[in-house]
Every structure is written in C-alpha cells, then in structure tokens.
Amino acid sequence: MGTSEWAGPEADRIAFLLNRDGYQATRAWVERTRDLYWHAIQPGEPRAESDYRHLFEASIRDFDRWLAEHPPADEPRPR
C-alpha cells in the first residue's frame, strides 16, 4: 500500500502518513487536502493567481493519481 512507482511532490508525505496513521486515515487526509488545494486555486481566491499556483496544481495531480490507484478499503483495487 505504498506510493506505487511515482514520486511526485506529495509521495513522501503520503508514505509517511501511511506508515504513521494507516491506510484509512491517509486516504481521508489525501481527499481532504486535495479538496482544500483545489478550492484554494479557484478564481477569486488569493492563491489563484499566485506564484504558488503551479505547486498546488502538481500536488492536486499527485493526490488524484494516488486516489485512483488506492480505492477505499472496502472497494476492489483496479487492475
């Protein structure tokens, strides 16, 4: 249940959380943090036009990729 073979900007944090908190808590954190970052870069938000926008976008892509590869524990993993 690691971070697969990708090593995006969030891979180390996700791996740390998996080891410390387990799968369910990590998945909940990824979902929550992805939503926070997505809302932060919407039009009208201060970070929408900031120099950090690309970092938020890269993290969102990592979160989306990880969520796609790691379904909720009660769902089968895609092959």
mmJSON file of the N, C-alpha and C atoms, coordinates in Angstrom:
{"data_MODEL":{"atom_site":{
"group_PDB":["ATOM","ATOM","ATOM","ATOM","ATOM","ATOM","ATOM","ATOM","ATOM","ATOM","ATOM","ATOM","ATOM","ATOM","ATOM","ATOM","ATOM","ATOM","ATOM","ATOM","ATOM","ATOM","ATOM","ATOM","ATOM","ATOM","ATOM","ATOM","ATOM","ATOM","ATOM","ATOM","ATOM","ATOM","ATOM","ATOM","ATOM","ATOM","ATOM","ATOM","ATOM","ATOM","ATOM","ATOM","ATOM","ATOM","ATOM","ATOM","ATOM","ATOM","ATOM","ATOM","ATOM","ATOM","ATOM","ATOM","ATOM","ATOM","ATOM","ATOM","ATOM","ATOM","ATOM","ATOM","ATOM","ATOM","ATOM","ATOM","ATOM","ATOM","ATOM","ATOM","ATOM","ATOM","ATOM","ATOM","ATOM","ATOM","ATOM","ATOM","ATOM","ATOM","ATOM","ATOM","ATOM","ATOM","ATOM","ATOM","ATOM","ATOM","ATOM","ATOM","ATOM","ATOM","ATOM","ATOM","ATOM","ATOM","ATOM","ATOM","ATOM","ATOM","ATOM","ATOM","ATOM","ATOM","ATOM","ATOM","ATOM","ATOM","ATOM","ATOM","ATOM","ATOM","ATOM","ATOM","ATOM","ATOM","ATOM","ATOM","ATOM","ATOM","ATOM","ATOM","ATOM","ATOM","ATOM","ATOM","ATOM","ATOM","ATOM","ATOM","ATOM","ATOM","ATOM","ATOM","ATOM","ATOM","ATOM","ATOM","ATOM","ATOM","ATOM","ATOM","ATOM","ATOM","ATOM","ATOM","ATOM","ATOM","ATOM","ATOM","ATOM","ATOM","ATOM","ATOM","ATOM","ATOM","ATOM","ATOM","ATOM","ATOM","ATOM","ATOM","ATOM","ATOM","ATOM","ATOM","ATOM","ATOM","ATOM","ATOM","ATOM","ATOM","ATOM","ATOM","ATOM","ATOM","ATOM","ATOM","ATOM","ATOM","ATOM","ATOM","ATOM","ATOM","ATOM","ATOM","ATOM","ATOM","ATOM","ATOM","ATOM","ATOM","ATOM","ATOM","ATOM","ATOM","ATOM","ATOM","ATOM","ATOM","ATOM","ATOM","ATOM","ATOM","ATOM","ATOM","ATOM","ATOM","ATOM","ATOM","ATOM","ATOM","ATOM","ATOM","ATOM","ATOM","ATOM","ATOM","ATOM","ATOM","ATOM","ATOM","ATOM","ATOM","ATOM","ATOM","ATOM","ATOM","ATOM","ATOM","ATOM","ATOM","ATOM","ATOM","ATOM"],
"id":[1,2,3,4,5,6,7,8,9,10,11,12,13,14,15,16,17,18,19,20,21,22,23,24,25,26,27,28,29,30,31,32,33,34,35,36,37,38,39,40,41,42,43,44,45,46,47,48,49,50,51,52,53,54,55,56,57,58,59,60,61,62,63,64,65,66,67,68,69,70,71,72,73,74,75,76,77,78,79,80,81,82,83,84,85,86,87,88,89,90,91,92,93,94,95,96,97,98,99,100,101,102,103,104,105,106,107,108,109,110,111,112,113,114,115,116,117,118,119,120,121,122,123,124,125,126,127,128,129,130,131,132,133,134,135,136,137,138,139,140,141,142,143,144,145,146,147,148,149,150,151,152,153,154,155,156,157,158,159,160,161,162,163,164,165,166,167,168,169,170,171,172,173,174,175,176,177,178,179,180,181,182,183,184,185,186,187,188,189,190,191,192,193,194,195,196,197,198,199,200,201,202,203,204,205,206,207,208,209,210,211,212,213,214,215,216,217,218,219,220,221,222,223,224,225,226,227,228,229,230,231,232,233,234,235,236,237],
"type_symbol":["N","C","C","N","C","C","N","C","C","N","C","C","N","C","C","N","C","C","N","C","C","N","C","C","N","C","C","N","C","C","N","C","C","N","C","C","N","C","C","N","C","C","N","C","C","N","C","C","N","C","C","N","C","C","N","C","C","N","C","C","N","C","C","N","C","C","N","C","C","N","C","C","N","C","C","N","C","C","N","C","C","N","C","C","N","C","C","N","C","C","N","C","C","N","C","C","N","C","C","N","C","C","N","C","C","N","C","C","N","C","C","N","C","C","N","C","C","N","C","C","N","C","C","N","C","C","N","C","C","N","C","C","N","C","C","N","C","C","N","C","C","N","C","C","N","C","C","N","C","C","N","C","C","N","C","C","N","C","C","N","C","C","N","C","C","N","C","C","N","C","C","N","C","C","N","C","C","N","C","C","N","C","C","N","C","C","N","C","C","N","C","C","N","C","C","N","C","C","N","C","C","N","C","C","N","C","C","N","C","C","N","C","C","N","C","C","N","C","C","N","C","C","N","C","C","N","C","C","N","C","C","N","C","C","N","C","C"],
"label_atom_id":["N","CA","C","N","CA","C","N","CA","C","N","CA","C","N","CA","C","N","CA","C","N","CA","C","N","CA","C","N","CA","C","N","CA","C","N","CA","C","N","CA","C","N","CA","C","N","CA","C","N","CA","C","N","CA","C","N","CA","C","N","CA","C","N","CA","C","N","CA","C","N","CA","C","N","CA","C","N","CA","C","N","CA","C","N","CA","C","N","CA","C","N","CA","C","N","CA","C","N","CA","C","N","CA","C","N","CA","C","N","CA","C","N","CA","C","N","CA","C","N","CA","C","N","CA","C","N","CA","C","N","CA","C","N","CA","C","N","CA","C","N","CA","C","N","CA","C","N","CA","C","N","CA","C","N","CA","C","N","CA","C","N","CA","C","N","CA","C","N","CA","C","N","CA","C","N","CA","C","N","CA","C","N","CA","C","N","CA","C","N","CA","C","N","CA","C","N","CA","C","N","CA","C","N","CA","C","N","CA","C","N","CA","C","N","CA","C","N","CA","C","N","CA","C","N","CA","C","N","CA","C","N","CA","C","N","CA","C","N","CA","C","N","CA","C","N","CA","C","N","CA","C","N","CA","C","N","CA","C","N","CA","C","N","CA","C","N","CA","C","N","CA","C","N","CA","C"],
"label_alt_id":[null,null,null,null,null,null,null,null,null,null,null,null,null,null,null,null,null,null,null,null,null,null,null,null,null,null,null,null,null,null,null,null,null,null,null,null,null,null,null,null,null,null,null,null,null,null,null,null,null,null,null,null,null,null,null,null,null,null,null,null,null,null,null,null,null,null,null,null,null,null,null,null,null,null,null,null,null,null,null,null,null,null,null,null,null,null,null,null,null,null,null,null,null,null,null,null,null,null,null,null,null,null,null,null,null,null,null,null,null,null,null,null,null,null,null,null,null,null,null,null,null,null,null,null,null,null,null,null,null,null,null,null,null,null,null,null,null,null,null,null,null,null,null,null,null,null,null,null,null,null,null,null,null,null,null,null,null,null,null,null,null,null,null,null,null,null,null,null,null,null,null,null,null,null,null,null,null,null,null,null,null,null,null,null,null,null,null,null,null,null,null,null,null,null,null,null,null,null,null,null,null,null,null,null,null,null,null,null,null,null,null,null,null,null,null,null,null,null,null,null,null,null,null,null,null,null,null,null,null,null,null,null,null,null,null,null,null],
"label_comp_id":["MET","MET","MET","GLY","GLY","GLY","THR","THR","THR","SER","SER","SER","GLU","GLU","GLU","TRP","TRP","TRP","ALA","ALA","ALA","GLY","GLY","GLY","PRO","PRO","PRO","GLU","GLU","GLU","ALA","ALA","ALA","ASP","ASP","ASP","ARG","ARG","ARG","ILE","ILE","ILE","ALA","ALA","ALA","PHE","PHE","PHE","LEU","LEU","LEU","LEU","LEU","LEU","ASN","ASN","ASN","ARG","ARG","ARG","ASP","ASP","ASP","GLY","GLY","GLY","TYR","TYR","TYR","GLN","GLN","GLN","ALA","ALA","ALA","THR","THR","THR","ARG","ARG","ARG","ALA","ALA","ALA","TRP","TRP","TRP","VAL","VAL","VAL","GLU","GLU","GLU","ARG","ARG","ARG","THR","THR","THR","ARG","ARG","ARG","ASP","ASP","ASP","LEU","LEU","LEU","TYR","TYR","TYR","TRP","TRP","TRP","HIS","HIS","HIS","ALA","ALA","ALA","ILE","ILE","ILE","GLN","GLN","GLN","PRO","PRO","PRO","GLY","GLY","GLY","GLU","GLU","GLU","PRO","PRO","PRO","ARG","ARG","ARG","ALA","ALA","ALA","GLU","GLU","GLU","SER","SER","SER","ASP","ASP","ASP","TYR","TYR","TYR","ARG","ARG","ARG","HIS","HIS","HIS","LEU","LEU","LEU","PHE","PHE","PHE","GLU","GLU","GLU","ALA","ALA","ALA","SER","SER","SER","ILE","ILE","ILE","ARG","ARG","ARG","ASP","ASP","ASP","PHE","PHE","PHE","ASP","ASP","ASP","ARG","ARG","ARG","TRP","TRP","TRP","LEU","LEU","LEU","ALA","ALA","ALA","GLU","GLU","GLU","HIS","HIS","HIS","PRO","PRO","PRO","PRO","PRO","PRO","ALA","ALA","ALA","ASP","ASP","ASP","GLU","GLU","GLU","PRO","PRO","PRO","ARG","ARG","ARG","PRO","PRO","PRO","ARG","ARG","ARG"],
"label_asym_id":["A","A","A","A","A","A","A","A","A","A","A","A","A","A","A","A","A","A","A","A","A","A","A","A","A","A","A","A","A","A","A","A","A","A","A","A","A","A","A","A","A","A","A","A","A","A","A","A","A","A","A","A","A","A","A","A","A","A","A","A","A","A","A","A","A","A","A","A","A","A","A","A","A","A","A","A","A","A","A","A","A","A","A","A","A","A","A","A","A","A","A","A","A","A","A","A","A","A","A","A","A","A","A","A","A","A","A","A","A","A","A","A","A","A","A","A","A","A","A","A","A","A","A","A","A","A","A","A","A","A","A","A","A","A","A","A","A","A","A","A","A","A","A","A","A","A","A","A","A","A","A","A","A","A","A","A","A","A","A","A","A","A","A","A","A","A","A","A","A","A","A","A","A","A","A","A","A","A","A","A","A","A","A","A","A","A","A","A","A","A","A","A","A","A","A","A","A","A","A","A","A","A","A","A","A","A","A","A","A","A","A","A","A","A","A","A","A","A","A","A","A","A","A","A","A","A","A","A","A","A","A","A","A","A","A","A","A"],
"label_entity_id":["1","1","1","1","1","1","1","1","1","1","1","1","1","1","1","1","1","1","1","1","1","1","1","1","1","1","1","1","1","1","1","1","1","1","1","1","1","1","1","1","1","1","1","1","1","1","1","1","1","1","1","1","1","1","1","1","1","1","1","1","1","1","1","1","1","1","1","1","1","1","1","1","1","1","1","1","1","1","1","1","1","1","1","1","1","1","1","1","1","1","1","1","1","1","1","1","1","1","1","1","1","1","1","1","1","1","1","1","1","1","1","1","1","1","1","1","1","1","1","1","1","1","1","1","1","1","1","1","1","1","1","1","1","1","1","1","1","1","1","1","1","1","1","1","1","1","1","1","1","1","1","1","1","1","1","1","1","1","1","1","1","1","1","1","1","1","1","1","1","1","1","1","1","1","1","1","1","1","1","1","1","1","1","1","1","1","1","1","1","1","1","1","1","1","1","1","1","1","1","1","1","1","1","1","1","1","1","1","1","1","1","1","1","1","1","1","1","1","1","1","1","1","1","1","1","1","1","1","1","1","1","1","1","1","1","1","1"],
"label_seq_id":[1,1,1,2,2,2,3,3,3,4,4,4,5,5,5,6,6,6,7,7,7,8,8,8,9,9,9,10,10,10,11,11,11,12,12,12,13,13,13,14,14,14,15,15,15,16,16,16,17,17,17,18,18,18,19,19,19,20,20,20,21,21,21,22,22,22,23,23,23,24,24,24,25,25,25,26,26,26,27,27,27,28,28,28,29,29,29,30,30,30,31,31,31,32,32,32,33,33,33,34,34,34,35,35,35,36,36,36,37,37,37,38,38,38,39,39,39,40,40,40,41,41,41,42,42,42,43,43,43,44,44,44,45,45,45,46,46,46,47,47,47,48,48,48,49,49,49,50,50,50,51,51,51,52,52,52,53,53,53,54,54,54,55,55,55,56,56,56,57,57,57,58,58,58,59,59,59,60,60,60,61,61,61,62,62,62,63,63,63,64,64,64,65,65,65,66,66,66,67,67,67,68,68,68,69,69,69,70,70,70,71,71,71,72,72,72,73,73,73,74,74,74,75,75,75,76,76,76,77,77,77,78,78,78,79,79,79],
"pdbx_PDB_ins_code":[null,null,null,null,null,null,null,null,null,null,null,null,null,null,null,null,null,null,null,null,null,null,null,null,null,null,null,null,null,null,null,null,null,null,null,null,null,null,null,null,null,null,null,null,null,null,null,null,null,null,null,null,null,null,null,null,null,null,null,null,null,null,null,null,null,null,null,null,null,null,null,null,null,null,null,null,null,null,null,null,null,null,null,null,null,null,null,null,null,null,null,null,null,null,null,null,null,null,null,null,null,null,null,null,null,null,null,null,null,null,null,null,null,null,null,null,null,null,null,null,null,null,null,null,null,null,null,null,null,null,null,null,null,null,null,null,null,null,null,null,null,null,null,null,null,null,null,null,null,null,null,null,null,null,null,null,null,null,null,null,null,null,null,null,null,null,null,null,null,null,null,null,null,null,null,null,null,null,null,null,null,null,null,null,null,null,null,null,null,null,null,null,null,null,null,null,null,null,null,null,null,null,null,null,null,null,null,null,null,null,null,null,null,null,null,null,null,null,null,null,null,null,null,null,null,null,null,null,null,null,null,null,null,null,null,null,null],
"Cartn_x":[0.816,0.0,0.857,1.951,2.844,2.39,3.351,3.045,3.207,3.219,3.35,4.746,4.853,6.164,6.365,5.368,5.505,6.145,6.753,7.412,7.188,5.938,5.596,5.873,5.522,5.839,5.165,4.094,3.386,3.733,4.552,4.844,5.425,6.365,6.994,6.007,5.174,4.19,3.184,2.732,1.769,2.4,3.627,4.306,4.463,4.821,4.956,3.627,2.548,1.232,0.776,1.056,0.706,1.382,2.65,3.398,2.946,2.642,2.277,0.815,-0.082,-1.513,-2.341,-1.783,-2.53,-3.282,-3.855,-4.469,-5.687,-6.645,-7.892,-7.625,-6.807,-6.51,-5.751,-4.845,-4.095,-5.016,-5.892,-6.828,-7.718,-8.196,-9.029,-8.236,-6.964,-6.12,-5.91,-5.627,-5.407,-6.67,-7.824,-9.078,-9.309,-9.135,-9.371,-8.382,-7.117,-6.093,-6.237,-6.582,-6.823,-7.953,-9.026,-10.146,-9.75,-8.991,-8.529,-7.668,-6.74,-5.868,-6.663,-7.619,-8.429,-9.221,-9.847,-10.61,-9.701,-8.484,-7.551,-7.151,-7.227,-6.791,-7.955,-9.162,-10.311,-10.307,-10.886,-10.923,-11.483,-10.824,-11.231,-10.507,-9.858,-9.085,-7.684,-7.083,-5.761,-4.68,-4.731,-3.692,-3.97,-5.126,-5.493,-4.502,-3.961,-3.016,-1.627,-1.349,-0.063,1.034,2.248,3.398,3.385,2.562,2.497,1.441,0.67,-0.422,0.064,1.187,1.688,2.033,2.441,2.739,1.452,0.412,-0.89,-1.385,-1.25,-1.715,-0.953,0.355,1.153,0.723,0.456,0.007,-1.364,-2.252,-3.584,-3.468,-2.595,-2.399,-1.892,-0.953,-0.455,-1.567,-2.359,-3.461,-4.447,-4.796,-5.732,-5.178,-3.905,-3.275,-3.277,-2.915,-2.862,-4.258,-5.258,-6.627,-7.121,-6.762,-7.179,-6.54,-5.313,-4.602,-4.922,-5.545,-5.813,-7.268,-8.166,-9.586,-9.854,-11.043,-11.393,-11.202,-10.895,-10.536,-11.599,-12.865,-13.912,-14.194,-13.468,-13.621,-12.422,-12.64,-11.511,-10.579,-9.299,-8.313,-8.43,-8.331,-8.361,-7.115,-7.246,-6.093,-5.613],
"Cartn_y":[-1.188,0.0,1.247,1.242,2.379,3.444,4.138,5.225,4.811,3.504,2.979,3.32,3.501,3.784,5.268,6.08,7.505,8.192,9.298,10.029,11.52,11.92,13.329,14.075,15.359,16.185,15.727,14.97,14.527,13.098,12.404,10.987,10.75,11.569,11.37,11.599,12.643,12.904,11.762,11.28,10.185,8.926,8.627,7.452,7.578,8.757,8.992,8.739,9.301,9.131,7.673,6.97,5.549,4.782,5.052,4.359,4.768,6.038,6.532,6.28,6.543,6.578,5.456,4.756,3.693,4.174,3.196,3.442,4.353,4.054,4.824,6.291,6.552,7.931,8.662,7.973,8.601,8.934,8.007,8.272,9.456,9.546,10.676,11.98,11.971,13.165,13.586,12.619,12.934,13.563,12.981,13.532,14.956,15.15,16.452,17.503,17.147,18.099,18.433,17.449,17.687,18.699,18.538,19.479,20.88,20.978,22.281,22.977,22.24,22.823,23.238,22.411,22.727,24.018,24.139,25.352,26.572,26.382,27.497,28.147,27.415,27.99,28.339,28.346,28.736,30.242,30.709,32.146,32.928,34.03,34.876,34.582,33.44,33.092,33.691,34.095,34.737,33.902,32.584,31.74,31.412,31.83,31.509,32.1,33.248,33.906,34.05,33.306,33.451,32.658,32.924,32.191,30.725,30.392,29.031,28.172,28.745,28.005,26.687,26.735,25.521,24.434,24.818,23.828,23.175,23.976,23.415,22.458,22.864,22.018,20.698,20.737,19.499,18.583,19.148,18.344,17.74,18.516,18.001,16.822,16.926,15.801,14.572,14.769,13.646,13.021,13.854,13.338,12.569,13.117,12.426,11.075,11.045,9.797,8.778,9.217,8.295,7.768,8.639,8.206,7.204,7.421,6.49,5.118,5.091,3.826,3.164,3.896,3.393,3.656,2.773,2.96,2.782,3.198,2.942,1.465,1.177,-0.183,-1.217,-0.818,-1.803,-1.987,-1.292,-1.448,-2.21,-3.017,-3.73,-2.759,-3.093,-2.269,-2.477,-1.391,-1.555,-2.276,-3.0,-3.727,-3.103],
"Cartn_z":[0.0,0.0,0.0,-0.691,-0.721,-1.691,-2.236,-3.15,-4.596,-4.858,-6.21,-6.726,-8.034,-8.61,-8.888,-8.641,-8.89,-7.699,-7.958,-6.88,-7.079,-7.086,-7.223,-5.932,-5.891,-4.728,-3.433,-3.512,-2.307,-1.893,-2.659,-2.395,-1.01,-0.588,0.717,1.861,1.73,2.793,2.884,1.735,1.732,2.333,1.96,2.512,4.032,4.504,5.944,6.658,6.104,6.726,6.707,5.615,5.557,6.683,6.886,7.943,9.332,9.516,10.838,11.202,10.226,10.551,9.937,8.954,8.298,7.066,6.376,5.061,5.126,6.006,6.056,6.385,7.385,7.78,6.677,6.015,4.92,3.766,3.409,2.314,2.642,3.875,4.294,4.205,4.626,4.554,3.109,2.226,0.807,0.217,0.487,-0.039,0.469,1.759,2.376,1.865,1.808,1.385,-0.096,-0.908,-2.333,-2.514,-1.752,-1.852,-1.391,-0.314,0.161,-0.89,-1.488,-2.502,-3.733,-4.135,-5.317,-5.085,-3.921,-3.623,-3.519,-3.059,-2.888,-4.207,-5.308,-6.585,-7.512,-6.974,-7.79,-8.004,-9.117,-9.393,-8.196,-7.899,-6.787,-5.491,-5.413,-4.216,-4.335,-3.205,-3.251,-3.95,-3.814,-4.413,-5.876,-6.382,-7.764,-8.762,-8.453,-9.363,-8.748,-7.683,-7.012,-7.714,-7.289,-7.817,-7.383,-6.42,-5.889,-6.563,-7.465,-8.094,-8.715,-9.423,-10.078,-9.063,-7.852,-6.817,-6.322,-6.146,-5.769,-6.853,-8.11,-9.22,-9.271,-9.054,-9.06,-7.917,-6.759,-5.629,-5.905,-6.492,-6.83,-7.786,-8.783,-9.716,-8.981,-8.049,-7.248,-6.426,-5.784,-4.971,-5.834,-6.993,-7.891,-8.331,-8.665,-9.094,-7.966,-6.774,-5.642,-5.318,-5.314,-5.032,-6.074,-7.337,-8.391,-8.206,-7.71,-7.508,-6.171,-5.272,-3.92,-3.553,-3.976,-3.669,-2.177,-1.741,-0.337,-0.003,1.232,1.654,1.332,1.274,1.008,-0.471,-1.333,-2.784,-3.349,-4.391,-5.005,-5.717,-5.727,-6.422,-7.918,-8.711,-10.167,-10.656,-11.727,-12.286,-13.539],
"occupancy":[1.0,1.0,1.0,1.0,1.0,1.0,1.0,1.0,1.0,1.0,1.0,1.0,1.0,1.0,1.0,1.0,1.0,1.0,1.0,1.0,1.0,1.0,1.0,1.0,1.0,1.0,1.0,1.0,1.0,1.0,1.0,1.0,1.0,1.0,1.0,1.0,1.0,1.0,1.0,1.0,1.0,1.0,1.0,1.0,1.0,1.0,1.0,1.0,1.0,1.0,1.0,1.0,1.0,1.0,1.0,1.0,1.0,1.0,1.0,1.0,1.0,1.0,1.0,1.0,1.0,1.0,1.0,1.0,1.0,1.0,1.0,1.0,1.0,1.0,1.0,1.0,1.0,1.0,1.0,1.0,1.0,1.0,1.0,1.0,1.0,1.0,1.0,1.0,1.0,1.0,1.0,1.0,1.0,1.0,1.0,1.0,1.0,1.0,1.0,1.0,1.0,1.0,1.0,1.0,1.0,1.0,1.0,1.0,1.0,1.0,1.0,1.0,1.0,1.0,1.0,1.0,1.0,1.0,1.0,1.0,1.0,1.0,1.0,1.0,1.0,1.0,1.0,1.0,1.0,1.0,1.0,1.0,1.0,1.0,1.0,1.0,1.0,1.0,1.0,1.0,1.0,1.0,1.0,1.0,1.0,1.0,1.0,1.0,1.0,1.0,1.0,1.0,1.0,1.0,1.0,1.0,1.0,1.0,1.0,1.0,1.0,1.0,1.0,1.0,1.0,1.0,1.0,1.0,1.0,1.0,1.0,1.0,1.0,1.0,1.0,1.0,1.0,1.0,1.0,1.0,1.0,1.0,1.0,1.0,1.0,1.0,1.0,1.0,1.0,1.0,1.0,1.0,1.0,1.0,1.0,1.0,1.0,1.0,1.0,1.0,1.0,1.0,1.0,1.0,1.0,1.0,1.0,1.0,1.0,1.0,1.0,1.0,1.0,1.0,1.0,1.0,1.0,1.0,1.0,1.0,1.0,1.0,1.0,1.0,1.0,1.0,1.0,1.0,1.0,1.0,1.0,1.0,1.0,1.0,1.0,1.0,1.0],
"B_iso_or_equiv":[0.0,0.0,0.0,0.0,0.0,0.0,0.0,0.0,0.0,0.0,0.0,0.0,0.0,0.0,0.0,0.0,0.0,0.0,0.0,0.0,0.0,0.0,0.0,0.0,0.0,0.0,0.0,0.0,0.0,0.0,0.0,0.0,0.0,0.0,0.0,0.0,0.0,0.0,0.0,0.0,0.0,0.0,0.0,0.0,0.0,0.0,0.0,0.0,0.0,0.0,0.0,0.0,0.0,0.0,0.0,0.0,0.0,0.0,0.0,0.0,0.0,0.0,0.0,0.0,0.0,0.0,0.0,0.0,0.0,0.0,0.0,0.0,0.0,0.0,0.0,0.0,0.0,0.0,0.0,0.0,0.0,0.0,0.0,0.0,0.0,0.0,0.0,0.0,0.0,0.0,0.0,0.0,0.0,0.0,0.0,0.0,0.0,0.0,0.0,0.0,0.0,0.0,0.0,0.0,0.0,0.0,0.0,0.0,0.0,0.0,0.0,0.0,0.0,0.0,0.0,0.0,0.0,0.0,0.0,0.0,0.0,0.0,0.0,0.0,0.0,0.0,0.0,0.0,0.0,0.0,0.0,0.0,0.0,0.0,0.0,0.0,0.0,0.0,0.0,0.0,0.0,0.0,0.0,0.0,0.0,0.0,0.0,0.0,0.0,0.0,0.0,0.0,0.0,0.0,0.0,0.0,0.0,0.0,0.0,0.0,0.0,0.0,0.0,0.0,0.0,0.0,0.0,0.0,0.0,0.0,0.0,0.0,0.0,0.0,0.0,0.0,0.0,0.0,0.0,0.0,0.0,0.0,0.0,0.0,0.0,0.0,0.0,0.0,0.0,0.0,0.0,0.0,0.0,0.0,0.0,0.0,0.0,0.0,0.0,0.0,0.0,0.0,0.0,0.0,0.0,0.0,0.0,0.0,0.0,0.0,0.0,0.0,0.0,0.0,0.0,0.0,0.0,0.0,0.0,0.0,0.0,0.0,0.0,0.0,0.0,0.0,0.0,0.0,0.0,0.0,0.0,0.0,0.0,0.0,0.0,0.0,0.0],
"pdbx_formal_charge":[null,null,null,null,null,null,null,null,null,null,null,null,null,null,null,null,null,null,null,null,null,null,null,null,null,null,null,null,null,null,null,null,null,null,null,null,null,null,null,null,null,null,null,null,null,null,null,null,null,null,null,null,null,null,null,null,null,null,null,null,null,null,null,null,null,null,null,null,null,null,null,null,null,null,null,null,null,null,null,null,null,null,null,null,null,null,null,null,null,null,null,null,null,null,null,null,null,null,null,null,null,null,null,null,null,null,null,null,null,null,null,null,null,null,null,null,null,null,null,null,null,null,null,null,null,null,null,null,null,null,null,null,null,null,null,null,null,null,null,null,null,null,null,null,null,null,null,null,null,null,null,null,null,null,null,null,null,null,null,null,null,null,null,null,null,null,null,null,null,null,null,null,null,null,null,null,null,null,null,null,null,null,null,null,null,null,null,null,null,null,null,null,null,null,null,null,null,null,null,null,null,null,null,null,null,null,null,null,null,null,null,null,null,null,null,null,null,null,null,null,null,null,null,null,null,null,null,null,null,null,null,null,null,null,null,null,null],
"auth_seq_id":[1,1,1,2,2,2,3,3,3,4,4,4,5,5,5,6,6,6,7,7,7,8,8,8,9,9,9,10,10,10,11,11,11,12,12,12,13,13,13,14,14,14,15,15,15,16,16,16,17,17,17,18,18,18,19,19,19,20,20,20,21,21,21,22,22,22,23,23,23,24,24,24,25,25,25,26,26,26,27,27,27,28,28,28,29,29,29,30,30,30,31,31,31,32,32,32,33,33,33,34,34,34,35,35,35,36,36,36,37,37,37,38,38,38,39,39,39,40,40,40,41,41,41,42,42,42,43,43,43,44,44,44,45,45,45,46,46,46,47,47,47,48,48,48,49,49,49,50,50,50,51,51,51,52,52,52,53,53,53,54,54,54,55,55,55,56,56,56,57,57,57,58,58,58,59,59,59,60,60,60,61,61,61,62,62,62,63,63,63,64,64,64,65,65,65,66,66,66,67,67,67,68,68,68,69,69,69,70,70,70,71,71,71,72,72,72,73,73,73,74,74,74,75,75,75,76,76,76,77,77,77,78,78,78,79,79,79],
"auth_comp_id":["MET","MET","MET","GLY","GLY","GLY","THR","THR","THR","SER","SER","SER","GLU","GLU","GLU","TRP","TRP","TRP","ALA","ALA","ALA","GLY","GLY","GLY","PRO","PRO","PRO","GLU","GLU","GLU","ALA","ALA","ALA","ASP","ASP","ASP","ARG","ARG","ARG","ILE","ILE","ILE","ALA","ALA","ALA","PHE","PHE","PHE","LEU","LEU","LEU","LEU","LEU","LEU","ASN","ASN","ASN","ARG","ARG","ARG","ASP","ASP","ASP","GLY","GLY","GLY","TYR","TYR","TYR","GLN","GLN","GLN","ALA","ALA","ALA","THR","THR","THR","ARG","ARG","ARG","ALA","ALA","ALA","TRP","TRP","TRP","VAL","VAL","VAL","GLU","GLU","GLU","ARG","ARG","ARG","THR","THR","THR","ARG","ARG","ARG","ASP","ASP","ASP","LEU","LEU","LEU","TYR","TYR","TYR","TRP","TRP","TRP","HIS","HIS","HIS","ALA","ALA","ALA","ILE","ILE","ILE","GLN","GLN","GLN","PRO","PRO","PRO","GLY","GLY","GLY","GLU","GLU","GLU","PRO","PRO","PRO","ARG","ARG","ARG","ALA","ALA","ALA","GLU","GLU","GLU","SER","SER","SER","ASP","ASP","ASP","TYR","TYR","TYR","ARG","ARG","ARG","HIS","HIS","HIS","LEU","LEU","LEU","PHE","PHE","PHE","GLU","GLU","GLU","ALA","ALA","ALA","SER","SER","SER","ILE","ILE","ILE","ARG","ARG","ARG","ASP","ASP","ASP","PHE","PHE","PHE","ASP","ASP","ASP","ARG","ARG","ARG","TRP","TRP","TRP","LEU","LEU","LEU","ALA","ALA","ALA","GLU","GLU","GLU","HIS","HIS","HIS","PRO","PRO","PRO","PRO","PRO","PRO","ALA","ALA","ALA","ASP","ASP","ASP","GLU","GLU","GLU","PRO","PRO","PRO","ARG","ARG","ARG","PRO","PRO","PRO","ARG","ARG","ARG"],
"auth_asym_id":["A","A","A","A","A","A","A","A","A","A","A","A","A","A","A","A","A","A","A","A","A","A","A","A","A","A","A","A","A","A","A","A","A","A","A","A","A","A","A","A","A","A","A","A","A","A","A","A","A","A","A","A","A","A","A","A","A","A","A","A","A","A","A","A","A","A","A","A","A","A","A","A","A","A","A","A","A","A","A","A","A","A","A","A","A","A","A","A","A","A","A","A","A","A","A","A","A","A","A","A","A","A","A","A","A","A","A","A","A","A","A","A","A","A","A","A","A","A","A","A","A","A","A","A","A","A","A","A","A","A","A","A","A","A","A","A","A","A","A","A","A","A","A","A","A","A","A","A","A","A","A","A","A","A","A","A","A","A","A","A","A","A","A","A","A","A","A","A","A","A","A","A","A","A","A","A","A","A","A","A","A","A","A","A","A","A","A","A","A","A","A","A","A","A","A","A","A","A","A","A","A","A","A","A","A","A","A","A","A","A","A","A","A","A","A","A","A","A","A","A","A","A","A","A","A","A","A","A","A","A","A","A","A","A","A","A","A"],
"auth_atom_id":["N","CA","C","N","CA","C","N","CA","C","N","CA","C","N","CA","C","N","CA","C","N","CA","C","N","CA","C","N","CA","C","N","CA","C","N","CA","C","N","CA","C","N","CA","C","N","CA","C","N","CA","C","N","CA","C","N","CA","C","N","CA","C","N","CA","C","N","CA","C","N","CA","C","N","CA","C","N","CA","C","N","CA","C","N","CA","C","N","CA","C","N","CA","C","N","CA","C","N","CA","C","N","CA","C","N","CA","C","N","CA","C","N","CA","C","N","CA","C","N","CA","C","N","CA","C","N","CA","C","N","CA","C","N","CA","C","N","CA","C","N","CA","C","N","CA","C","N","CA","C","N","CA","C","N","CA","C","N","CA","C","N","CA","C","N","CA","C","N","CA","C","N","CA","C","N","CA","C","N","CA","C","N","CA","C","N","CA","C","N","CA","C","N","CA","C","N","CA","C","N","CA","C","N","CA","C","N","CA","C","N","CA","C","N","CA","C","N","CA","C","N","CA","C","N","CA","C","N","CA","C","N","CA","C","N","CA","C","N","CA","C","N","CA","C","N","CA","C","N","CA","C","N","CA","C","N","CA","C","N","CA","C","N","CA","C","N","CA","C","N","CA","C","N","CA","C"],
"pdbx_PDB_model_num":[1,1,1,1,1,1,1,1,1,1,1,1,1,1,1,1,1,1,1,1,1,1,1,1,1,1,1,1,1,1,1,1,1,1,1,1,1,1,1,1,1,1,1,1,1,1,1,1,1,1,1,1,1,1,1,1,1,1,1,1,1,1,1,1,1,1,1,1,1,1,1,1,1,1,1,1,1,1,1,1,1,1,1,1,1,1,1,1,1,1,1,1,1,1,1,1,1,1,1,1,1,1,1,1,1,1,1,1,1,1,1,1,1,1,1,1,1,1,1,1,1,1,1,1,1,1,1,1,1,1,1,1,1,1,1,1,1,1,1,1,1,1,1,1,1,1,1,1,1,1,1,1,1,1,1,1,1,1,1,1,1,1,1,1,1,1,1,1,1,1,1,1,1,1,1,1,1,1,1,1,1,1,1,1,1,1,1,1,1,1,1,1,1,1,1,1,1,1,1,1,1,1,1,1,1,1,1,1,1,1,1,1,1,1,1,1,1,1,1,1,1,1,1,1,1,1,1,1,1,1,1,1,1,1,1,1,1]
}}}
